[in-house]
Amino acid sequence: MDEKTIIDDSGNDVTIDTTLNKKNVGDSANDLLSSQEYKDLSFELFYVEGYKPTTTTLDNFETFLAERLNKAGEIKVALKPIESPGKSIYSIADIKEIEDEIRTFYNDVGKIAVFGLFIDGEYSENTENGSVLGVAYRNTSFVIFEETIQEFSGQPLAPSTSVLETTVINHEFGHLLGLVNAGTTPQSDHQDVEHGRHCTTEDCLMYWTAETGEGLLNSISGGTVPSLDEQCINDLKVNGGK
């Protein structure tokens, strides 16, 4: 059992079991979508100073959550600044180490918790043809490579920072919800097997290009954030969402 001591709201030291938040991506899809086990949902979103997501992005994300999740209780989002970890390149192992140090929200009775990190630097697995903008890497954890997003949004004719941020955070949370065929069972044949856990519909939020800067610049038309297609929505509905 992985344990961590945190300070609760009353200032007391509390030792908690963190294993429920260290499972594979998609393992908590039903827990996130439905109220069967957890009626409340809390997001703890950290950002490196200078790489704070826009207010528009956060508003868009909360709208996305309200549209897709069947939570009987509250959905809360807490935004917290941190100093730069001091790296220019991050592996997922690096991101997990940072999370394990700074995360304070974990699953509790009736409440599921999600960790997000908007980081400076770039992903260690970037290639000449693909700059990754976000990764979902645990059942309740994702990272957004915010510095890379800002670099792409600053290019001529590129979508705004808010459009890119919203697309990437919604896409990565879609993976936590089990899309596509990653904890939420497909109700039709729409998994892009060649690109892993993505949708075959090109204008769907879960199309594979939504994770790379180059792909998004080519796929986003008119500065509009992609939506989930009907096939992905149907998958979520059957697994407890809406």
BELKA-V885887 format. One record per helix or strand of 2 or more residues. SS is the DSSP state (@ for helix, = for strand). FROM is the first residue (numbers start at 0). TO is the last residue. Records with the same first field share a line. If there is no record, write none. Layout:
SS: FROM-TO + FROM-TO
This chain:
=: 2-6 + 12-16 + 39-47 + 74-81 + 88-89 + 110-118 + 121-122 + 133-137 + 140-144
@: 18-20 + 28-32 + 54-67 + 91-101 + 145-152 + 160-175 + 192-194 + 207-210 + 212-218 + 229-237
